[in-house]
Each structure stands twice: as structure tokens, then as C-alpha cells.
Amino acid sequence: MANTTVLLREDIETLGGRGEIVKVRAGYARNYLLPQGLATLATKGNVKQIELERAALLKKAAVEKETAELQANQMGDIHLEFERKAGDHGHLFGSVTSMDIAEALKAKGYELDRRRIILKEAIKETGDYTVPVKLHREVTLQVPVTVRAEGQPVEEAAAAEAPAEPAEA
């Protein structure tokens, strides 16, 4: 298995940051990284070119981080709620996925790629969750998500009804 040395042009979470020189399998470089423009072959000329571009890249990265921090501050008070059909023990018929969360964020005016929503596996039970949303490699926002069964009252309504229920029983 031959390895190829490439120079990353974009941040790739599993490999490294922009401007780094990494060794990858030849097929991965040839079939994915190079055609997508995510990396170039690490020749002396390409390394020199990246060194010249590094100042501009650092400035661009700082602006991207600042934009992500502003977006995180703007999104700080966001709370997502989902109503799904569920069984008696809170198990959902279906699930809440990163795509559902992305669509809910879009409905609130924040358009994000669903791959930025770090959900290890789909939410399959009712309850309160905290879902990390990666806005930048150094900026991650924790978004509270509430999943409840269809027809189940909102927590405030449930809390207000709670004292009345024992009186009826």
C-alpha cells in the first residue's frame, strides 16, 4: 500500500488543518482529496506557494472564526422542540436526526450544513438533549433540544396541571 504526501488546502477533521503536510493512502488522495480540491501534492513548488498564501489564509481563518463566534452569540438563546409520535415508554416511532435539526434551524433563520451538527446517533426517545453544532473548528455551540410525544403538554403546562391531577384522583 503506497502512501502519498499531500498538502491540505482545507481543514479536514480526520486529517488536519489547512496548510499541513500529511501522508494519506494513494487512492484516497487520487480519488477524493485531489479531485475535490481539498489537497494538492506536496511538491516543493506547492509548499512554497502555500507558504506565500499562509498570511492570507491566517487572516481568512481569523475572520471565519470571528464570524462563527458572532453567529454563536446570535444563536445562543435558541431552543429547538420536536413533537413526534411515541410509544408508552417514550420510545419514538422514528427518530430526530441531524437533518431534522438542520431544518428546524433553517426555519428559525439559521442555514447550516447538517454535517456541522454533531449527533452521534439519531434521537430515539423523548426528553431533553444538548446537541453540539460545530460552527468553526474552534467554535462549537451547544443547542438544547426537547423531544416530546405528540399531544404531550409543554413542560410549563405539565407543571401547572400536576397539582390538579392528585386532587382529581
Helices and strands as residue ranges (DSSP letters): E 3-8, E 21-25, H 26-28, I 29-33, H 34-36, E 39-41, H 44-74, E 80-84, E 91-96, H 98-107, G 114-116, E 123-125, E 127-136, E 139-149, H 155-161, H 164-168
